[in-house]
Amino acid sequence: MMRSVAVLSDIHGVLPVLEAVLAEPAVAAAERIVVTGDHAAGPQPTEVLDLLAALGERAVLVRGNADRELAAVARGASIEVPDEVVPWAAAQLAPKHISLLEQLPHPVTLEVQGFGPVHFCHGTPRDDEEVVLVDSRLERWTEVFAGLPAAVQTVVCGHTHMPFVRLVDRRLVVNPGSVGMPYGRPGGNWALLHDGAVSIHRSTIDVEQTIERVVAESSYPNRRQWAEYFIRSTASDAEALTVFGPRDGRGK
């Protein structure tokens, strides 16, 4: 049973911020690094996947909706994707990258000291694209957790790019936020599960330097516009909640 697990999510192909998070002492010391999906859909897809793969068995990669979509597009599927970077990113992937994405599990359950079985997913345990938010009503949480065993009292999810920790009828829910596409403020967000305690962290970055590095190292045609918007965290958390809110079924 592991004492310490670092949780990252939604890297979205931004290598410099991933490197900054992995360099954090608590992340470097963690027994496992769990990444809860959406690893590569962004301006540096192969570089990010290669770095994650190099972590070996210490890293547990969970499938996100963007990973599923990226692999499908790389295989020639004609599907609607929310970000125009996806077709470009899919075209950069080598067969080993496509295979990695196609083999990602969702969800994953690991035993963590002080927590027991912890359920790691992207959107919700039952759907990698489903939306739940820090202010989602209890009825919504009950619905998406309906299939979970009673023994699972901690759920870690990603997808919405906004960090939070809350209780849902005694069950602890953690979202580490996003490494590469944060809403609210710039920097790489991550969480640490250690000896029964949860903490939310943010790795600060030099925003200008990070943008310039992505522009220099990526060949994505719209890389500067993409980086300026997402690495600067142009969208606030309030704006993101307004956009995501209707997708959790509120108001019905």
Secondary structure, 3 states (H helix, E strand, C coil): CECEEEEECCCCCCHHHHHHHHCCHHHHHCCEEEECCCCCCCCCHHHHHHHHHHCHHHEEECCCHHHHHHHHHHCCCCCCCCCCHHHHHHHHCCHHHHHHHHCCCCCEEEEECCCEEEEECCCECCECCCCCCCCCCHHHHHHHCCCCCCCCCEEECCCCCCCEEEEECCEEEEECCCCCCCCCCCCEEEEEEECCEEEEEEECCCHHHHHHHHHHHCCCCCHHHHHHHHCCCCCCHHHHHHHHHHHHCCCC
